Amino acid sequence: AHRYVFRVYALDVDSLGRPGLSQQEVEGAMRGHILAKGQLMAKYQRATAAASR
């Protein structure tokens, strides 16, 4: 099974700068600009052959 975590942020700026920023650079650029945030966690597992019949 795979676990996915989706995080969304509402910011008070249109852009965080140049494309290609690292995760640390994005997090630093967002600091002080987050208006709201949300998170969704999901799991996915491929159906077994017996379960798909």
N, CA, C and O of each residue as an XYZ file, in Angstrom:
212
protein
N       0.842     -1.184      0.000
C       0.000      0.000      0.000
C       0.886      1.246      0.000
O       1.985      1.248      0.554
N       0.394      2.271     -0.616
C       1.103      3.549     -0.665
C       0.291      4.580      0.098
O      -0.940      4.574      0.051
N       0.976      5.454      0.792
C       0.314      6.537      1.520
C       0.687      7.848      0.845
O       1.857      8.105      0.562
N      -0.313      8.664      0.595
C      -0.108      9.962     -0.038
C      -0.570     11.055      0.914
O      -1.606     10.922      1.565
N       0.197     12.130      0.993
C      -0.173     13.283      1.804
C      -0.177     14.498      0.886
O       0.850     14.847      0.304
N      -1.326     15.135      0.761
C      -1.471     16.334     -0.059
C      -1.637     17.522      0.880
O      -2.512     17.522      1.746
N      -0.803     18.520      0.706
C      -0.901     19.741      1.515
C      -1.173     20.914      0.588
O      -0.523     21.064     -0.447
N      -2.135     21.741      0.964
C      -2.460     22.939      0.182
C      -2.346     24.158      1.087
O      -2.644     24.100      2.280
N      -1.911     25.256      0.495
C      -1.704     26.487      1.255
C      -2.345     27.652      0.518
O      -2.232     27.753     -0.704
N      -3.010     28.525      1.244
C      -3.488     29.803      0.709
C      -2.473     30.848      1.154
O      -2.236     31.029      2.348
N      -1.875     31.532      0.181
C      -0.830     32.511      0.472
C      -1.293     33.913      0.119
O      -2.213     34.090     -0.680
N      -0.658     34.901      0.712
C      -0.991     36.294      0.406
C      -0.047     36.888     -0.645
O       0.061     38.108     -0.770
N       0.633     36.022     -1.395
C       1.511     36.459     -2.490
C       1.177     35.638     -3.733
O       0.699     34.509     -3.625
N       1.429     36.204     -4.910
C       1.153     35.507     -6.166
C       2.256     34.532     -6.552
O       1.993     33.539     -7.230
N       3.479     34.802     -6.133
C       4.616     33.983     -6.539
C       5.622     33.902     -5.399
O       5.757     34.829     -4.601
N       6.323     32.780     -5.339
C       7.368     32.608     -4.330
C       8.753     32.857     -4.911
O       9.758     32.695     -4.218
N       8.809     33.243     -6.161
C      10.107     33.498     -6.789
C      10.302     32.651     -8.026
O       9.348     32.277     -8.709
N      11.529     32.364     -8.290
C      11.884     31.643     -9.514
C      11.441     30.181     -9.459
O      11.318     29.610     -8.375
N      11.201     29.576    -10.621
C      10.877     28.143    -10.671
C      12.089     27.309    -10.246
O      13.228     27.766    -10.340
N      11.840     26.107     -9.785
C      12.922     25.195     -9.454
C      13.462     25.323     -8.046
O      14.555     24.835     -7.759
N      12.717     25.973     -7.158
C      13.161     26.105     -5.770
C      13.139     24.739     -5.086
O      12.305     23.893     -5.406
N      14.051     24.531     -4.152
C      14.041     23.305     -3.359
C      12.898     23.375     -2.347
O      12.308     24.435     -2.138
N      12.593     22.247     -1.727
C      11.537     22.230     -0.715
C      11.862     23.196      0.418
O      10.976     23.905      0.896
N      13.107     23.233      0.851
C      13.501     24.151      1.929
C      13.328     25.603      1.508
O      12.888     26.429      2.308
N      13.665     25.924      0.268
C      13.516     27.299     -0.223
C      12.046     27.696     -0.298
O      11.686     28.821      0.050
N      11.197     26.778     -0.749
C       9.754     27.052     -0.824
C       9.197     27.287      0.578
O       8.467     28.251      0.806
N       9.542     26.404      1.516
C       9.053     26.557      2.890
C       9.517     27.875      3.495
O       8.752     28.534      4.199
N      10.748     28.263      3.232
C      11.259     29.533      3.734
C      10.548     30.720      3.115
O      10.237     31.691      3.804
N      10.284     30.646      1.802
C       9.600     31.736      1.106
C       8.149     31.871      1.563
O       7.599     32.973      1.560
N       7.523     30.754      1.956
C       6.130     30.789      2.406
C       5.998     31.345      3.819
O       4.941     31.856      4.187
N       7.057     31.251      4.608
C       7.012     31.686      6.010
C       6.515     33.129      6.102
O       7.067     34.029      5.468
N       5.482     33.334      6.887
C       4.916     34.666      7.064
C       3.853     35.031      6.042
O       3.259     36.106      6.131
N       3.599     34.148      5.062
C       2.628     34.446      4.006
C       1.447     33.472      3.981
O       0.588     33.585      3.107
N       1.382     32.526      4.908
C       0.327     31.510      4.907
C      -0.928     32.070      5.563
O      -0.913     32.447      6.735
N      -2.023     32.120      4.789
C      -3.322     32.581      5.301
C      -4.137     31.415      5.852
O      -4.831     31.553      6.859
N      -4.050     30.265      5.184
C      -4.781     29.064      5.598
C      -4.077     27.865      4.995
O      -3.326     27.988      4.027
N      -4.332     26.686      5.588
C      -3.736     25.473      5.037
C      -4.642     24.290      5.306
O      -5.466     24.312      6.220
N      -4.479     23.257      4.497
C      -5.260     22.041      4.651
C      -4.410     20.843      4.288
O      -3.375     20.971      3.633
N      -4.862     19.666      4.724
C      -4.112     18.449      4.449
C      -5.078     17.307      4.219
O      -6.096     17.194      4.902
N      -4.757     16.458      3.252
C      -5.534     15.261      2.960
C      -4.570     14.094      2.929
O      -3.560     14.140      2.227
N      -4.872     13.045      3.687
C      -4.056     11.833      3.657
C      -4.885     10.720      3.038
O      -6.060     10.553      3.363
N      -4.262      9.958      2.143
C      -4.968      8.881      1.463
C      -4.049      7.676      1.331
O      -2.828      7.817      1.260
N      -4.644      6.498      1.300
C      -3.897      5.263      1.069
C      -4.414      4.637     -0.216
O      -5.601      4.719     -0.531
N      -3.511      4.017     -0.944
C      -3.896      3.310     -2.159
C      -3.256      1.944     -2.123
O      -2.067      1.804     -1.836
N      -4.056      0.941     -2.417
C      -3.528     -0.412     -2.530
C      -4.192     -1.065     -3.723
O      -5.413     -1.028     -3.870
N      -3.384     -1.657     -4.563
C      -3.908     -2.343     -5.738
C      -4.764     -3.517     -5.280
O      -4.398     -4.232     -4.347
N      -5.896     -3.712     -5.933
C      -6.792     -4.811     -5.583
C      -6.119     -6.144     -5.896
O      -5.416     -6.273     -6.899
N      -6.338     -7.127     -5.035
C      -5.795     -8.462     -5.299
C      -6.626     -9.132     -6.377
O      -7.751     -8.708     -6.640
N      -6.099    -10.157     -6.997
C      -6.804    -10.862     -8.075
C      -8.126    -11.441     -7.576
O      -9.123    -11.390     -8.297
N      -8.158    -11.987     -6.363
C      -9.384    -12.573     -5.813
C     -10.430    -11.503     -5.544
O     -11.620    -11.751     -5.736
N     -10.018    -10.329     -5.107
C     -10.965     -9.261     -4.776
C     -11.548     -8.616     -6.016
O     -12.637     -8.045     -5.951
N     -10.857     -8.690     -7.147
C     -11.346     -8.017     -8.354
C     -12.295     -8.876     -9.171
O     -12.797     -8.421    -10.199
N     -12.553    -10.101     -8.744
C     -13.468    -10.988     -9.496
C     -14.895    -10.763     -9.128
O     -15.783    -11.424     -9.667
